[in-house]
Amino acid sequence: MSKLNILVVDDARFIRERVTSMVREAFPDFNVQAVENGLQARQAMQQKAYDLILCDWEMPEMSGLEVLQWTRAQDSYKTTPFLMVTSRGEREYVLKAIQAGVNDYLGKPFTREQLVQKMVKALSKRQQLSPEQQARASAMLAADQQKKTTSAAPKTQAKPKGLAQLRNSHQTFRCAIKDLNLREVKVVIKNEGVFPQVLEQVVVDIEQLSGDSVARINGFVTSVQATEQKLDASYVDVRVSFMDDDPDKLAHLSKYIASVR
């Protein structure tokens, strides 16, 4: 019972390595294998029996949804816990995964605590965790929660999560990042009388506070709002939804997000 086999499927190497590391930290006696696409996942499952599958949605050659559908078509994998790990959180995607037989959904970016909780929930339903494994996972979750509680401090003003340039076809806006995930970014720009327009296509050049470049992401403006309720507000919030699906860009972005949380 203790030597459970876990399969991690993601075309972004950073995500594969991060998930693999998290699983091994929480469950050191598990056997964890990572592959980079759906075809490799299918081959791995034909060669070996896995007890839980952690799979990305957007991958070349064979998507995570197709991997899930193939998995559920196999007699040996009809009830194997399958967790979709992806930035796709829209209702239509979630419904497709549920209809195909997914057990749970984990949105990127995620913490070790969130991943472990999902795994414990899925494996506990099948009584696949030993009391020792459950105790270790519970202790780790408690430690993560305690660390989060003790490190939390009252915030008088949120610090920027980085710097960025917002570029449209006319000009470039220097801005600070207020919030960021794999689907969108919220930035603040100085009110100089000219702003990006809602639904306008833009490019967001994300930088570290040190000035090092992180990624250039294509997107479109979804909202423009003054930070104060007055006509001469000094700053304006701009929200941009990303359109890029490039795995390398998303991998760099995930790594950056993890570093500033």
N, C-alpha and C positions, 0 to 999 in steps of 0.2 A: 504493500500500500504506500510506503514512504517514497519509493523511487518513481514518482510520476514523471511522465514525459510531456514537455511543454514545447509547442511550436510557435515561433515568432516570425511573422511575415510582413516585411516592409521594404520598399525599394530605396528608401533613404537610409544610408549606412548609420548616420548618427542616431536615428530613431531606433534602429535594430539594436545597436550597441547599448543605448540607454535603457530600453525595455529589458533586454537580456540581463543587464547589470542589476536592475531593480528586482527582477524575479529571483536572481541568485542571492541577493542580499536578504530577501525575505524568506526564501525557501532554499537554503544551501544544499539540501539533499535532493532537489529536483534535477532532472536532466533537461537542459534547455538547448534547443537547436534553433538557429536563425537562418532564414533564407530571404532572398531579395525580390522574388516575384511569385505570382500565382502558379506558374508552371512548375517551379521548383517546389512549391508547397505541395502540389498534387503528387509529384514524384516522391517527396519525403513521406507523405501519408500512405503511399502504396508500399513503401519499404518498411515502415515501422508504425506501430500503434501509438497514437498520441492521446493524452488525457485532457488536454485543453489547448485551444488554438487562439492566439492573439494576432489578428490580421488587419492590415491597413485596407482602406477602400480603394484609393486611386493608385493603380499600378499598371505598368505597361504589360502587354501580352495577355494578361488575365487579371481582371479586377477582383477586388475583395469580395464583391457580391457574387461573381462567378465562382470563386473559390468556395464560398458558402453554399451555393446551389449544388456544386459538384459534391461537396462534403455530405450534404443531407441526402444525396442520391445513393450514397454508399451504405450498405447494411451495417458495416462496422462503425460508422460515424454518424448515424442518424440522431443520436442523443448526446454526442460529445459536446461539452461546453465550448461555444464559439463566441469570442468577444471581438466586436468590430472596433478598431482603434483608428480614429480618423478625425479630420477637421470638418467633415461634412455633417453638419448638425441640422440641416433643413428637414422639415417634417416629412417631405416626400421621400428623402433618403432613408430616414429612420423607419418609415412604414415599409419600404421595399425590403430592408434588412429583416424586419420583424416577420414579414410574410414569407421570407426565404428560410426562416428558422433560426435567426440569431438569438443568443441567450442574453446578451447585454451589449451596451454601447458605451464607449469611453472616448470623450472628445479631446482632441489635442488643442493646446498643450495640457498636460496632466501632471499630477504629483505622484510620488511613490505611494503615498497614502491612498490616493484614489485608485491606483492600479491594484494594490494589494487588497483593498476592500472588495473590488469587483471579482478578483480571483477567489477570495475566501468565500464569497457569496455563491459563486458558480460551483466550486468544488464541494462546499458543505452540503449543497442540495443532493449531491450524489454520494455523500458520506465518504469522500476520497481523502480527506485530511485526517491525519492521526491527531490525538490530543496534544502531542508535543508540537506538531506543526501549527495547530490552531493557537496554542499558547505563545509560540514564538512570534507568529504574525500579530497577535493581539498586543504583545509587548512592544513590538516595533511601531504599531499604529499609535499606541499610547505615548511612546517616546516622541514620535513625530508631532503629535498633538501638543505635548508639553513644550516642545521646542518652539512651536508656533505661538503658543500662549505667552511664554516667557520673553520671546523676541519681539512681541507686539508692543508698540509704544504709541502714546497719543501723538497724532499728527496735526500740527497746526497748518501746514501747507504741504501738499503732496509734491515730492521731488519729481522732476521729469525722468522718464524711463529711457531717455536717449534724445539724440538730436536727429533732425531729418531735413530734407529738402523736398518740397512739393512743387512739381513742375507741370505746367500745362503748356499749350502751344504758344503762349505769349510771354510768360515770365516764370521766374523761380522764386518761391517763398521759403525763407528760412523759418523753421518751426521747431517746437519742443514736443516730444511724444508724451501724451497724458495717459493713454491706455493702448494696449496692443495685444492682438491674438492672431491666429493664423487666417482669420477671415476678414479682419478689418483693423484700422488704426484710427485713433482719435488724436489729433494734433492741435496745437494752439499757435496762431500766427499773430503778428503785430498788426493792428489796425492802421493801415496806410491808405485807406480809401478804395483799394482794389482787392477783390477776393476771387477765389475760384468759384465757379458756378455749379449748382446742383446738377447732377447727371453728366458733368463734364469729365472726360477721360483725362487722367493724370498719371504721373510716375512719381512714386515715393522712394527717395533715396534715404535709406535708414543708416544711421551712423551710431557708433558707440560714443559715449561721452568723451573717450580719449581721442576721438576723431577718426578712428579706423572705420573703414566701410564694412557694412554688413550685407546689404542686399538692395537691389533695385526692383521694386514690385509695381506692376501695372494695376491700375484700379480706376474707380470712378467715384466722384463725390456724391455722398448721400445726404449730407446736411451741412449747413453753415449757420452758426449761431453765436451771437455776442456773449461774452463771458459775464457781462453785467447788463442789467436792465436800464440802460441809458443810451442816448443817441451817440455819445462820443466815447463809447467803451474802448478801452485801450487795446484789448485783445479779442480775438475771434476763434471759436472752436470749429474745427473742420473734421468731419468724419468721412473716411474713405474705405470703401469695400474693395477687397482685392479680387483680381480676375486671374492672376497667375496660378497655374497648376504645376509649375516646374518643380520636380522633386528636390533638386539641389537648392533652389531658392527657399523652399519650405523647410528643408533641413537646416540651413543657415539661420533662418528666421526662428525655428523652434529652439535652436541652441541659444540664440540671443535672448529670446523670451525667458528661457529657463534661467539665464544669468542675471536678469534684472528683477525677478520675482522675489 
